[in-house]
Amino acid sequence: MTVQHDAIHESGAHFAFTDRWGGVSAVPYEELNLGGAVGDDPAAVVTNRTIAAKELGLDPEGVVWMNQVHGRDVAVVDGPWGEGPIPAVDALVTARRGLALAVLTADCTPVLLADPVAGVVGAAHAGRPGMVAGVVPAAVEAMVSLGARPERIAARTGPAVCGRCYEVPAPMRAQVAEVEPAAWSETSWGTPAVDVTAAVHAQLAALGVTDRQQSDVCTLESRDHYSYRRDRVTGRLAGYVWLAESDAPGAGEA
């Protein structure tokens, strides 16, 4: 398994994105499927989530997941859901250090956010509908309500379908670009397209988030990653964000 782990050790913020390898799922979910609602063997998903968490030094039982529905609702959490139902939300935020938040994707843009000074992190699932609905601004707003500041937030977006590959009907492109002009794109073969990741970064920039990085992986082009648009029946990648308890910024830092 290859886990892209970008850790800002001096501030305590950790970001990680998985690829599809190193798990136990069978075809067509091979191998490291982390999605629990795609038809895979539930036992395989539990094993895969354990493998990924341990690779990152996390407690598998301490990762908070979402029931993603392509909306803009945000849940503020201070621990795992336990035995209760997982809420239908597309973003999570927490002010609890050491608690890892996870987002599942297979073409949509995973958005990881952290303000280590405030001790607040967030994770958002930004597909085309969620981006248009404003899930990323909603996540930032929720973080700010917990003490974060946009100018201190570090944002990382993971593997997602790129604007050269996300073909859509021309009217849909126009509708999306009306909400966020940066989404306007064209495929490499000259047809209308949408660039969700570019739109997410434009939204973050408008909010004052300047520390932004994005993955150069297009999920549709990469056979090392899951792509719903390419394969339809497939697994899910995960992005993780957390603040290590032992790496907290020093007192008085601002």
N, C-alpha and C positions, 0 to 999 in steps of 0.2 A: 504494500500500500504506500502511495505517495500522498502525504498530507502537506499542503502548502501552509506553513505555520509562520506567520509574521508576528513576532513578539516584540513589543516596545518595552524592553525590560526595565529601562530607567524609570518608566512611568507606571508599569504594572499592567498595561493593556495588552491583551493577547487576541489575535485574529487567526483563524484557521479555516481552510477549505479542503474538502476531500476530493479525490478522484474516484474512479469506479473499481479500483483493484485492491485485492488483499482480503476480501471477505469470503463468505461461505454460500452466498445465494447462487442458485442454479440459473441456467438460461430461461428466459431472456433477461433476467435481472442481474446477471453476473457482473461483478462479484460482490462489491461492497454497497449493496442497496441499503439505504438508511431510511427509506420511506415505508411507513406502516400501512398505507392505504392504497397500494398499487397492485395488490394481488399476490405478493410474494408470501412465502411461508413465514408466519409471524415469529417462529422460533429463530429463523435465519436472521430476521431483522434485529431481534434482541441481541443475537451474537455479534452481528455487524456493529451495532451501536456500542457494544462493550469493547470490541476491538478498536474502534476509532477513538473512543474516550480514553482508553488506556494508553494509546499511542500519544495522546495529548497530555497525559498526566492528570486526567479528570476522573472523578467518580461517575461511572455510568448512570447511577441512580440520581445523581445531582444535576443532570442536564435537563433544562426546560424546553419542551417542544411545543409546537402549535398545531391546531387544526386549521390549516390555511384555506381560505375561501376567496381570494382575490378581492378583498375589500380594503378598508382603511382603519379598521378598529385596532386599538392598541390595548394590551393588558400590562399593568404594572404588577410585577411579581416579586416575592421575597423567598420563594422556594419552589420545589417541584410540585406538580399537581396532586401527587399521591394517587389514591384509588379513584378519585372523582373523574368526571369527564373533562377532556381537554377543550377549552373554550375555542370557538370559531373566531380567530383573530389572525391578522397578518403582520403584527409587530409585537414585540415584547421589550420592556425596559425594566431595569432593576437598579437599585442602589445598594445591593448586597454584594460585597466583594467575595470572590470565590465561586459565585453562582454563574454557571455557563448557560447562555441562551443559544438556541439552535434554530436555523432556518433551512428548509428543504427546497431544492430547486432541480429542474431538469430543462432549462432554457431561460426561465425567469431570472431576474437579477437579485442575488442575495446581497443585502446591505448590512454591514456590521459597523457599529458606531460606539465610540468610547470617549468619555471625558474623565481621565484618570484623576484629575484634581478634585472634581466633585464626587468621584467614586460611582459614576453612573455609566451603564452601557445599554445598548439597544441592538436589536436585530429585526430586520424587516424583509418581507417577501414582496418584491416589486416586479410583478408581471405587468403586462401592458394595462390591464384593467386597474390593478392596484396603483400603478404609477399615476394614471389619469385621475383616480379617486383621491390621490394625495397621501398614500400611506407613509411615504418617507417624511414629508413635513409633519405629519401627525406623530410619528415616532420621535422626531426632534423636539416637537412641542412637549411631548410627555417627558422627555429627558430634561428639558428646561424646567419643567414643573418640579423636578426633583433636585434642582440646583445646578444643572449643567449649563454651560455657555456655548453657543455655536462656534465662537472663535477658538474654543479649546477642544472641540470635538474632532477626533480623528475618524475618518470614514474610509472603509475598504469595501469595494464591490468585487464579487468573485466571478468565476466562470459563468457565462451566459451567452445566449445566441446573439451574434453581433448584428450591427446595422446593415452589413453587406449580405446577410443571409435571411433576415427576418422579413420575408415577403408578405405583404398584406394588400388588400384591395385599395385602390387609390382613394375612395371616400373614407376608408378607415384611417389611412395615413393623414388625411386632411383633418379629420376629427381629433386625432391624437395630437397633431402638431398645433392645433388651435389651443390646446391646453398647455403644451410645452413645445415651443418651436424647435428645440434641440433634438426632438425625436424624429424629425423629418429626415428620411434617408432613402437610399436607392440600392438595390441589390447589385452584386457584381455583374449580373447579367442584364441590368438596365431596367428593372421593374420597381414599382413602389415598395418601400420598406419602412420599418420603424426601428429606431435605435433606442431601446429602453434604457440601457446603461448610460448613454449620453444624456438622456432626459433626466435620469436620477441625479447625475452629477451637476446638471444645470440647476435642478431644484435645490440641491445642497449648497451650491454656490450662492444662490439667491437668498438663502437663509443665513449666510455668513460663515459656512463651513469651508475653510480653505485647505485644511490638511486632508487631501483626498487622493486615493490611489485606486486603480482598477486593474483587474486581471486582464492579460492579453489572450486568454483562452476563449475561443468561440465553441460552445458546446456542440453545435451542429456539425462543425468541422472536425472536432476532436473525438477520435474513437476511444480516448482515455476517459471520456466523460459521458454522462447520460444526456440524451436529448429526446424530449418528447416529440418535437417536430420531425425528427429524423426517424425514430423507431416506434412511436406511439406506445406500445407496451414496453415499459422499461423501468429502471430503478430511479432513485433520487440521490443527489449529492447533498452534502450538508455544509453549512458555514457555522462556525462557533465563535462566540466572543465572550470574554470574561476578564475580570480584573483579579490578578493574583493577590491574595491577602498579604503575602510576605513582601510584595513589591510596592506597597502603598507609598505615595509621595510624602516627603517630609512635612512636618507641621510648619504652617506659615507659608507654604508654597501657594502661589496664586497665578 
